[in-house]
Amino acid sequence: MIRPFQRFFPFTLFMVGATLALAACETPVTYSYFDVAVSVDRTTVDEDTLAVISSCAVEVTVNGEHADSADLPCVRGTVRYDLGHFDYSTSAKKGSLVFVVTAKHNQTEVARGTSKTLGIVPNVTVPTSIVVKGLGLPGTGPAGADAAVP
């Protein structure tokens, strides 16, 4: 009489062997990590403009191609000069990337910041920072007040 364990044991060994063989064929996935600090420039964005920012977003370009985008936590009336940190990772093995952070009042972009071009280094965390500066639109802070003067 064959016991259940004995009957399935050869099949189990086959499945374990097949799994190990497939794992050996795969290329290990590596990631590059980025820790990004975001702040708002006090000299180009005043408190009134800060108070009306209703949305923020980040776009990522990897090797010159749009790679990703995400909303950042900006709620009208609660935005501060220190927007905090976000983390990003990519499986790209080489090249470079750029982060662009935008802040909007309704659908109008009022501030923007761009990171320097960052090299992709597998298995390394690259710290960086972005300063979001006012765009000088009329009525959107000190730069806007200057831009409105003829």
C-alpha positions, 0 to 999 in steps of 0.5 A: 500500500502506498502511503500519501507521503510516499506517493507525492514525495517524488513529485515534491522533489521534482517541484523543488528541483524545478524551482531551484533550477528556475531561480538559478536562471533568473538575473537578480533584480537590483534597485537604486534608491533615492531619499528626497527632501522637499522644501518651499523657498521662503523668498519666492513663496509668501504665507498667502501663496502657501495658504492657497496651494491645493495640490503638489505632485512629483514627476520622475524622468529616468534616462530622459523618459517620463518614468513615474508621477505621484501626488504629494500630501498638499492640502489647502491651508495646511501646506508648510515650508517643509514639505517633508521627504519621499522615497523613490526606487528604480530597477534601472541599472544605469543612467540618470534621473531628475525629479520635478515637484510642482505646487498648484493653486486649483489648476494653476502651477504657482511653484516648481522645483527641479532636482539636479541630475542624479546618477543611478547607482544600484543598491545605493541610497542617494540623498537629495533635496529639492527647493520649490520656488515661486513662479512669479505669477501675479498675486502669488507671493513676493515674486508675483508682486514684483512681476505685476509691477509695470 
